[in-house]
Amino acid sequence: FDLSFMSNVRHRPSSSSTLSSTLDVEPAKISYRPKVPRNFFSSFFRTDTLLVFLALLSVRLFSALVNYITDCDETFNYWEPTHFLIYGTGLQTWEYSPDYAIRSYFYVLIHAIPGYILSSFLENKILIFYTLRCLLGLVCAFSETVFYNGIRYAFGRKVSYLTVFFLLVTPGMFQASTSYLPSSFAMYGVMLAFGTWFRGSWALAVHASVMATLLGWPFVAVIFVPMALEFFLRAKLTKVLSWGFSALTLFLVPMIAVDYYYFRRILVAPLNILIYNVFSGSGSEKYGIEEWPFYFKNGFLNLNFVFFLAFSSFLWGVVGILMGKGKFRIQGPFVLLKLMPLYIWFLIMQIQPHKEERFLYPIYPLFCFAGALSLSIFAGLLQHFFLVPSQIKFSSKSIEKEKRSNFKRKGWENSRVLVGVVVLVCVVVAVVSVSRTTSLLINYRAPLLLYSDFYHLSSISQQNSSVNLCVGKEWYRFPSNFFLPDLGKFSPKFQFLRSEFRGLLPRHYDSSPSATWIIPPHMNDQNLEELSRYVDVSECDYIVDQDDEKQREERYAVDEESWKVVGWYPFLDSESSPSPHRAFWVPFVSATKNKFNRYVLLQSTRSRKL
């Protein structure tokens, strides 16, 4: 296993070093002022890089087409403002009220521009939705390829190949890669920054980290602290400051300009969200609190055994350095410095009372890299200490030939064992990952399918008035207004029915040209319920609901006099399904163990036909 680390200048390993030759180490010296190699950009046109990019892109496009929306924040804070910028209608959350302005329209505008261009020649809004998702997948695949190139340059082929494999198969990356969320955008930035950092392109690394912080999620700045530390220690201060000033000018100035246009105020949205979450005393606790095992449970579900391999990477790195004692010739402090961001971010997220799965998105690629590094070091140590014999001294030339022949044969057999161990780990990770991803798609994709049916139902029907599509307890699974057809003044309107949820729901954007800078009524930043959001069920022409016999709300699906079922899809009843079978899909077993409810589209019997 190639354990070459941080190599700007490579040297042949000493033949006197048994450990180095056993581990196929390529020792390296680190230049204190690394420069971008001349082949930095041409490296993207190598055959292996192109194959990696195509493999990643194929999986990301598949994710874009089949992945469901995992978080209501994605719908209401990003897809809805994007729909508003393109079509002039959508739902507005309190975060976009000029009173609070903790979200930037700049990030939304970046996605709305290609959507607006597509809308000029595409009428189908669902097609635009999925095309935008495919663009996210394209950006993610490119970022992953940069990440791969940096790892290959600094840590060798084996670690880079294992990293790509983990990126391809893990369910967490499958979900995060095409999610329209700042945490996913920050993940793109983390991969770009770390890939260029590993490669020695420090200026690009600074720009990528600033992009991830300002355009994505300001909290991820702490991920880049170890990187900044290395820059300040090993580069000229004036250069580092000039890179930072250039990056701020490139990203912060247009952000302030765009937000001034939409809010009619000079503000810095990332600063506002920092003040709200850290210094205002309000915090995010009002949106839910999770116990300490939350991230460990979700880490295993989304990364399975890669999660534990990654957490052991620092230990394996230290063991490798200590056991090497110069034979490894690994630049220990710098290797360990590159592992620190994973631990820093996880610790900060772990101590927060409010926990969400998407908060770990920015470090999913770092988990894959650290897991690959752990497996590589472990395999190297296994090969040295358990599989390959020590140096042998032979007493006579006649015996030496036979002994060396046996030595080579045993070395070949041992290498096969070593490859078998690594392949076994990869196969287990792949099987568990595919099982998890399949389970998620089978169990939770019903809302996207049902709203797609409604879109085509209403698109092909003739009507002379608008209709209301209502949701109660399933409000947070609404995939956005992209799934409601644009029929002019007769377009269906999304409405809320009151359920047991007692928090603040979004409201429709004002129809005036000043919709983004006027102060919307009935908004607050305390997640307090506003009754003005609801309509009476008598005003509903259609209802989307999950028909659960245990629900406390009214079961509209069983009221056959008032409602008829237009369509439905199975949706997992997680409370009535056993944990292992709902979390992982097992052929011929999960279907019998899990219980499913009907996710239904209901039409009022009093409703005008569309």
Salt bridges, closest charged atoms under 4 A:
GLU26 OE1 - ARG10 NH1 3.07
ASP48 OD1 - ARG46 NE 2.92
ASP48 OD2 - ARG152 NH1 2.50
ASP71 OD2 - ARG358 NE 3.00
ASP73 OD2 - ARG103 NH2 3.58
ASP73 OD2 - ARG358 NH2 3.10
GLU95 OE2 - ARG103 NH2 3.88
GLU144 OE2 - ARG60 NH2 2.66
GLU230 OE2 - ARG234 NH1 2.22
GLU230 OE1 - LYS338 NZ 2.90
GLU356 OE2 - HIS354 NE2 2.61
GLU356 OE1 - ARG358 NE 2.70
GLU400 OE2 - ARG404 NE 3.21
GLU413 OE2 - ARG409 NH1 3.20
GLU474 OE1 - ARG477 NH1 2.68
GLU500 OE1 - ARG552 NH1 3.46
GLU529 OE1 - ARG498 NH2 2.94
GLU529 OE1 - ARG502 NE 3.94
GLU530 OE1 - HIS522 ND1 3.84
ASP541 OD2 - ARG608 NH2 3.73
ASP545 OD1 - LYS473 NZ 2.62
ASP547 OD1 - ARG555 NE 2.86
ASP547 OD2 - ARG598 NH2 3.61
ASP548 OD1 - LYS550 NZ 3.08
GLU549 OE2 - LYS595 NZ 3.02
ASP573 OD2 - LYS550 NZ 2.64
